[in-house]
Amino acid sequence: MARRIALLGAESTGKTQLATGLAAHLRERGHSAVAVPEVLRTWCTRQGRAPRPEEQLAIAQEQERLVDSAAADYVIADTTALMVLVHSGMLFEDSELDRFALARQRGYDATLVTGLDLPWVPDGLHRGAAAPREPVDALVRTLLQRAGVAYQVVYGSGALRLQGALHALQSAGVLPDGTAQRADDCGAARAWTWVCEKCSDPACEHRLFTKLRETRG
């Protein structure tokens, strides 16, 4: 049975790059792996607009249908129905979209949240101008907590981010031991993952990470 990995996070936090990087690394290690693209972004690009409220559930269902239909040992979802819920603005508990998104998220073998340390990069449509990402990041965590879904946050760019994700998945038992080796062939130091048990404030977390980066520099 396929192991399903969810990548969640605010805009421009490297979900797509991490999804493709994870899939490529796993294939290099002899596993079949596929990265499932974000349906919402494709929909917005095709339609040239954001979806209306009545269109959100179908987009979320299509996202999860693609995950279910992916034929591989490891399926990495470049976002899930939960992010459709976050972007929908329809945050009503017990709505059909709410029930669907939270139930589907509980079915993933692992959930990673991409940190806010990467710079904002406009894409010309879905994110045309810089906007605060902290509220989205906080809402993702709130919904995961409400769904009772454990998650880990990954930071760093390039090989560091990939290495952090691999170690997180390995420690969660989703990847076999040794899978994280060779992810930092460029000589990058081993990444670390946020494991604070007393504070879930993303702004506090980001400040601490920034200080550590400055100290290392």
C-alpha positions as CSV (number, residue, x, y, z in Angstrom):
1,M,0.0,0.0,0.0
2,A,1.2,3.5,-0.9
3,R,2.5,5.7,1.9
4,R,1.0,9.2,1.5
5,I,2.9,12.3,2.6
6,A,1.1,15.7,2.8
7,L,3.0,19.0,2.3
8,L,1.1,22.0,3.7
9,G,2.1,25.7,4.2
10,A,1.6,29.3,3.3
11,E,2.2,30.6,-0.2
12,S,5.8,30.7,-1.5
13,T,7.2,28.4,1.2
14,G,8.7,25.8,-1.2
15,K,6.0,23.1,-1.2
16,T,6.3,22.3,-4.9
17,Q,10.1,22.2,-4.9
18,L,10.1,20.0,-1.8
19,A,7.5,17.6,-3.2
20,T,9.5,17.1,-6.4
21,G,12.7,16.9,-4.5
22,L,11.4,14.2,-2.2
23,A,10.0,12.2,-5.1
24,A,13.3,12.4,-7.0
25,H,15.4,11.4,-4.0
26,L,13.2,8.4,-3.3
27,R,13.3,7.3,-6.9
28,E,17.1,7.5,-6.7
29,R,17.0,5.2,-3.7
30,G,15.1,2.6,-5.7
31,H,11.5,3.4,-4.6
32,S,8.6,4.3,-6.8
33,A,7.5,7.8,-5.9
34,V,5.3,10.5,-7.4
35,A,4.6,14.2,-6.6
36,V,0.9,15.1,-7.0
37,P,0.6,18.8,-8.1
38,E,-1.7,21.4,-6.6
39,V,-5.1,21.3,-8.2
40,L,-6.1,24.8,-6.9
41,R,-3.2,26.5,-8.6
42,T,-3.8,24.7,-11.9
43,W,-7.5,25.6,-11.6
44,C,-6.7,29.3,-11.0
45,T,-4.3,29.4,-13.9
46,R,-6.8,27.8,-16.3
47,Q,-9.7,30.0,-15.2
48,G,-7.8,33.2,-14.6
49,R,-9.6,33.8,-11.3
50,A,-10.1,32.5,-7.8
51,P,-12.8,29.9,-7.4
52,R,-16.2,30.8,-6.1
53,P,-17.5,29.3,-2.8
54,E,-19.6,26.7,-4.6
55,E,-16.6,25.5,-6.6
56,Q,-14.3,24.9,-3.6
57,L,-15.5,21.4,-2.6
58,A,-15.1,20.0,-6.2
59,I,-11.5,21.3,-6.3
60,A,-10.7,19.7,-2.9
61,Q,-12.2,16.4,-4.1
62,E,-10.2,16.5,-7.3
63,Q,-7.0,17.1,-5.3
64,E,-7.7,14.0,-3.2
65,R,-8.8,11.9,-6.2
66,L,-5.4,12.5,-7.8
67,V,-3.7,11.4,-4.6
68,D,-5.8,8.2,-4.5
69,S,-5.1,7.4,-8.2
70,A,-1.4,7.9,-8.0
71,A,0.4,4.5,-8.5
72,A,3.6,4.5,-6.4
73,D,5.1,3.3,-3.2
74,Y,5.3,6.9,-2.0
75,V,2.8,9.6,-2.9
76,I,3.8,13.2,-2.0
77,A,0.9,15.6,-2.2
78,D,1.9,19.2,-3.0
79,T,-0.9,20.4,-0.8
80,T,-4.2,18.7,0.1
81,A,-7.9,19.4,0.5
82,L,-7.0,21.1,3.8
83,M,-5.2,24.0,1.9
84,V,-8.3,24.4,-0.3
85,L,-10.3,24.9,3.0
86,V,-7.7,27.4,4.2
87,H,-7.8,29.5,1.0
88,S,-11.6,29.2,0.7
89,G,-12.4,31.5,3.5
90,M,-15.3,29.2,4.4
91,L,-14.1,28.2,7.8
92,F,-17.3,26.9,9.2
93,E,-17.0,23.9,11.4
94,D,-19.1,20.9,10.2
95,S,-19.5,22.3,6.7
96,E,-19.2,19.7,3.9
97,L,-15.8,21.1,2.8
98,D,-14.6,21.2,6.5
99,R,-15.6,17.6,7.1
100,F,-14.1,16.4,3.9
101,A,-10.8,18.2,4.3
102,L,-10.2,17.2,7.9
103,A,-11.2,13.6,7.4
104,R,-8.9,13.3,4.4
105,Q,-6.0,14.8,6.3
106,R,-6.3,12.2,9.0
107,G,-5.7,9.6,6.3
108,Y,-2.2,10.7,5.4
109,D,0.8,8.8,6.8
110,A,2.7,12.0,7.5
111,T,2.1,15.7,7.4
112,L,4.9,18.3,6.9
113,V,4.4,22.0,7.2
114,T,6.8,24.2,5.3
115,G,8.3,27.0,7.4
116,L,8.2,30.7,6.7
117,D,11.9,31.2,6.2
118,L,12.0,31.3,2.4
119,P,11.5,34.7,0.7
120,W,8.3,35.6,-1.1
121,V,8.3,35.0,-4.8
122,P,5.4,36.3,-6.9
123,D,4.0,34.0,-9.6
124,G,2.0,36.5,-11.6
125,L,-1.5,35.1,-10.7
126,H,-2.1,33.1,-7.6
127,R,0.2,35.4,-5.6
128,G,0.9,38.7,-7.3
129,A,2.1,40.7,-4.3
130,A,3.6,40.0,-1.0
131,A,1.1,39.3,1.7
132,P,1.4,38.3,5.4
133,R,1.9,34.5,5.5
134,E,1.8,34.2,9.3
135,P,-2.0,34.1,9.4
136,V,-2.1,31.3,6.9
137,D,0.6,29.4,8.7
138,A,-1.2,29.7,12.0
139,L,-4.5,28.6,10.5
140,V,-2.9,25.5,8.9
141,R,-1.6,24.5,12.4
142,T,-4.9,25.3,14.0
143,L,-6.8,23.1,11.6
144,L,-4.3,20.3,12.0
145,Q,-4.7,20.4,15.7
146,R,-8.4,20.4,15.5
147,A,-8.2,17.4,13.2
148,G,-5.9,15.6,15.7
149,V,-3.2,15.3,13.0
150,A,0.5,15.3,14.1
151,Y,2.8,17.3,12.0
152,Q,6.4,18.5,11.8
153,V,7.8,21.8,10.5
154,V,10.7,21.9,8.1
155,Y,13.1,24.8,7.4
156,G,16.1,25.6,5.2
157,S,16.5,26.0,1.5
158,G,17.6,23.5,-1.1
159,A,19.4,20.5,0.3
160,L,18.8,21.6,3.8
161,R,15.0,21.6,3.5
162,L,15.0,18.3,1.7
163,Q,17.3,16.8,4.4
164,G,15.1,18.1,7.2
165,A,12.0,16.6,5.5
166,L,13.6,13.3,5.0
167,H,14.8,13.1,8.6
168,A,11.3,14.0,9.8
169,L,9.7,11.3,7.7
170,Q,12.3,8.8,8.8
171,S,11.8,9.6,12.5
172,A,8.0,9.2,11.9
173,G,8.5,5.7,10.5
174,V,7.2,6.6,7.1
175,L,10.6,6.1,5.4
176,P,13.1,3.3,6.2
177,D,16.3,4.0,8.0
178,G,19.1,5.3,5.7
179,T,16.7,7.0,3.3
180,A,17.9,10.5,4.4
181,Q,21.5,9.7,3.4
182,R,23.0,11.5,0.4
183,A,20.4,14.2,0.4
184,D,23.1,16.7,1.3
185,D,25.7,15.7,-1.2
186,C,26.5,19.4,-1.7
187,G,28.1,19.4,1.7
188,A,25.3,21.2,3.5
189,A,25.0,20.7,7.2
190,R,22.2,18.5,8.5
191,A,18.9,20.4,8.9
192,W,16.9,20.6,12.0
193,T,13.2,20.3,12.7
194,W,11.2,22.4,15.1
195,V,10.2,20.3,18.1
196,C,9.0,22.9,20.7
197,E,6.4,21.3,23.1
198,K,5.5,24.5,24.8
199,C,4.8,27.0,22.1
200,S,3.0,26.8,18.7
201,D,3.4,30.5,17.9
202,P,4.8,30.6,14.3
203,A,6.2,34.1,14.7
204,C,8.1,33.0,17.8
205,E,9.4,29.9,16.0
206,H,10.5,32.0,13.0
207,R,12.4,34.5,15.2
208,L,14.3,31.7,16.9
209,F,15.2,30.1,13.5
210,T,16.3,33.5,12.1
211,K,18.6,34.0,15.1
212,L,20.1,30.5,14.7
213,R,20.8,31.2,11.0
214,E,22.5,34.5,11.9
215,T,24.6,32.8,14.5
216,R,25.7,30.2,12.0
217,G,26.5,32.8,9.4
